[in-house]
Amino acid sequence: MTVKLDFEECLKDSPRFRAEIEVVQNDVSELETRLDKLVKQCQAMLEAGRVYCQTSKSFVSGLRELGHQLSTDSMMEECLDKFSKKLSVIFDAQGEVIETIQKSVRTKLQTFVKEDVRKFKDVRKEFERSSETLEGALARNAQAPRGKLHEVEEATNALLNARKSFRSGALDYVLEINVFEAKKKADILFAMLSLLESQAQFFQQGHQSLSELDQYCQKLNEEHTQFVLNSAREKRDMEQRHAAIKKKDMSYDESILDFNADAANGIAMDGYLYKRASNAFKTWSRRWFSIQKNQLVYQKKFKDQPTVVVEDLRLCTVKPSAENERRFCFEVVSPSKCCLLQADSEREQQAWITAVQNSIASAFQERREDAHSPRSRCTSVSMSSLEKGGGGIGDQENEGCKALEEIQAISGNKQCCDCGEPGPDWASINLGITLCIVCSGIHRSLGVHFSKVRSLTLDTWEPELIKLMCELGNSVINRIYEARIDEITIKKPHPSSPRGDKESWIRSKYVEKKFIQKLPETGKSNLVRRSSARRTRATTQDRNAQRPPLKPKPTRATLPRLTGLSPSDILKNNSSAHKDWEEDEEEDLSGLHPGALLYRSAALQNFPVMADALAHGADVNWVNVGEDSSTPLIQAVSVNALAACEFLLQNGANVNQADSNGRGPLHHATILGHTGLVCLFLKRGADYNARDKNDKDPITIAVDNANADIVTLLRIAKMNKEMREMDGAFGQSGDETYQDIFRDFSHMASNNPEKLRRRSADPKP
């Protein structure tokens, strides 16, 4: 005999369990109605002997209805159908039934209704009472403010007691349901068999008709005996299992959560979460959430159509939320919206965050083979560009393919930077490295202050980002972050290593920085050359014009040092810096403070040294008081280093930090006429209304310098912001014209900078 409800499912208290409970309750209610009706009909036979035949037909009709109600059980349906037909023949011929026989039927069924059904109802009421108590305790626990510890403690204790009481009641209820289902067949069959056996003895005229059922009745007797034995054995087993489960500690506050990406029903994980509404009231509602088919969905009842929260998990990210007053909150952020959710405990919060992250990785893994080939990647990039308002189809495809080929061509970029898996499809844009799908998920979990992850096949890449990626590469970064790998006993993971090993390695490498080389001591030589990656790129690409030689400014003589070199030494170095850096001219930067090292290398456009300085804790917004409070970003502006500026911005440089003259990077780029940098800073949120000590904003400076391109960019950016402010909260990020103009300037600044040297005698309208 099959168990009606499982004990484990009742502890989970899922919508499926609630739905099954509702079905059982409806069945019992309907069964009670049918049995009550049958008992009354039997009583009517005893009280109205004169109308016995008519009442008997009604009774037979009741048997047929009971058979229909038990149609899910073919044996019971067949039994009741055959009995009702035979009884109908007998009742047509016989108008009287022995009262004692009918009493046996009435008494058995009436006892079942009054005792078993009533006991079932009592247990159900206790279950519903504990369920309501649990709902109230969950609500109070969720509403408890994190700052009031006594309220939190009271709510937690109340929740523990309510959950313990509920699970105890649920187990009792499931046991009663299973016992009731097992006993139901035995009691009904017993009543029917008693009736038919008595009928055979006392009705001579119906003997021939009933004798046809002898074999069938014999079979039913055997089955009934087996039912009784099975029912007793199963009752004993269920009581033992019930007692064993009840001995377990049911005061724990975590639900049974288990992430399974390969689940047969397609549901990777499910459970209850609180969801904050997006309306003005910001109300919280408890819903049953599940991860299925690469989507995050929820529903209130089991039969409800699931509501989709995230259409495609590949387009979202998940992170804890500490800004809300409620505890255990986390956010699922997608391009279209942000959904704030709350778990019942910290463990459940972390379990859901991990499950969503694993689902994101699984979703990308499913599409990996389709997007693995260079042709597929180029198509993805070109289609993304077109959807965002890009240029012609041919131009976008050529640029996308060329960009991906450039990034892959950099030394070491054809294997994952951290585990060595070939054909990486992801990149960290602030580190300048390529990653596999597993390592990219781990990098994403570190946070954007450590690593900003992008897809090489699904995201659109701006030209300055491509230029930055080509300046660094896996080999360069690994020489920095794995400089002491031979001295450490930790083994670097390989492609087939477990995810836990990879995560431990990546955290040790980028967060704890266990493998970087210590800064050079005083007196030791540290000759810095121009980026070898840029030399390689210059020789492998077909360009019409080479980058002009870098001539560091000779006035930077006040860099603070940890030890060693004097200002006169730096001036001496600066006097020799007018030589062509393409010929590997060297400059001694030994002993520099990390911030000063970043400052100096930004002016020299030496990306490995910049990355090394950041790895050693350099402040990306470090201020050189001796040079008008200039910053590394302003130094990169002074030599028109587009990729260096992008590198600093991606690593957290403040685009609006001004020097002692009140001039920020946008002011300096405007004064020097670096149109590409002006375009970059405006895209990164630079303030075009900021004024320097001479009370001049960038627009005024551009007009004074007669730079038509910069004036155009600044005025378009200002006009676009004003239009967005007029549109209010629903304003767009920029119209197509604005985006097209800035995209064109970005492409020219990265690929054809000579086109941005145009000047006009009168740019004023």
Secondary structure as GFF3:
##gff-version 3
##sequence-region A 1 765
A	DSSP	alpha_helix	7	12	.	.	.	ID=ss1
A	DSSP	alpha_helix	15	47	.	.	.	ID=ss2
A	DSSP	three_ten_helix	49	51	.	.	.	ID=ss3
A	DSSP	alpha_helix	52	69	.	.	.	ID=ss4
A	DSSP	alpha_helix	74	93	.	.	.	ID=ss5
A	DSSP	alpha_helix	99	111	.	.	.	ID=ss6
A	DSSP	pi_helix	112	117	.	.	.	ID=ss7
A	DSSP	alpha_helix	118	143	.	.	.	ID=ss8
A	DSSP	alpha_helix	149	202	.	.	.	ID=ss9
A	DSSP	alpha_helix	207	211	.	.	.	ID=ss10
A	DSSP	alpha_helix	214	247	.	.	.	ID=ss11
A	DSSP	beta_strand	267	276	.	.	.	ID=ss12
A	DSSP	beta_strand	284	292	.	.	.	ID=ss13
A	DSSP	beta_strand	295	299	.	.	.	ID=ss14
A	DSSP	beta_strand	307	310	.	.	.	ID=ss15
A	DSSP	three_ten_helix	313	315	.	.	.	ID=ss16
A	DSSP	beta_strand	317	320	.	.	.	ID=ss17
A	DSSP	beta_strand	329	333	.	.	.	ID=ss18
A	DSSP	beta_strand	338	342	.	.	.	ID=ss19
A	DSSP	alpha_helix	346	366	.	.	.	ID=ss20
A	DSSP	alpha_helix	374	387	.	.	.	ID=ss21
A	DSSP	alpha_helix	393	409	.	.	.	ID=ss22
A	DSSP	beta_strand	426	428	.	.	.	ID=ss23
A	DSSP	beta_strand	433	435	.	.	.	ID=ss24
A	DSSP	alpha_helix	437	446	.	.	.	ID=ss25
A	DSSP	beta_strand	453	455	.	.	.	ID=ss26
A	DSSP	alpha_helix	463	471	.	.	.	ID=ss27
A	DSSP	alpha_helix	474	481	.	.	.	ID=ss28
A	DSSP	three_ten_helix	485	487	.	.	.	ID=ss29
A	DSSP	alpha_helix	499	506	.	.	.	ID=ss30
A	DSSP	pi_helix	507	511	.	.	.	ID=ss31
A	DSSP	beta_strand	527	528	.	.	.	ID=ss32
A	DSSP	alpha_helix	532	540	.	.	.	ID=ss33
A	DSSP	alpha_helix	567	575	.	.	.	ID=ss34
A	DSSP	three_ten_helix	581	583	.	.	.	ID=ss35
A	DSSP	beta_strand	587	588	.	.	.	ID=ss36
A	DSSP	alpha_helix	594	604	.	.	.	ID=ss37
A	DSSP	alpha_helix	607	615	.	.	.	ID=ss38
A	DSSP	three_ten_helix	625	627	.	.	.	ID=ss39
A	DSSP	alpha_helix	632	638	.	.	.	ID=ss40
A	DSSP	alpha_helix	642	650	.	.	.	ID=ss41
A	DSSP	alpha_helix	665	672	.	.	.	ID=ss42
A	DSSP	alpha_helix	675	683	.	.	.	ID=ss43
A	DSSP	alpha_helix	698	704	.	.	.	ID=ss44
A	DSSP	alpha_helix	708	727	.	.	.	ID=ss45
A	DSSP	three_ten_helix	728	730	.	.	.	ID=ss46
A	DSSP	alpha_helix	736	751	.	.	.	ID=ss47
A	DSSP	three_ten_helix	753	756	.	.	.	ID=ss48
###
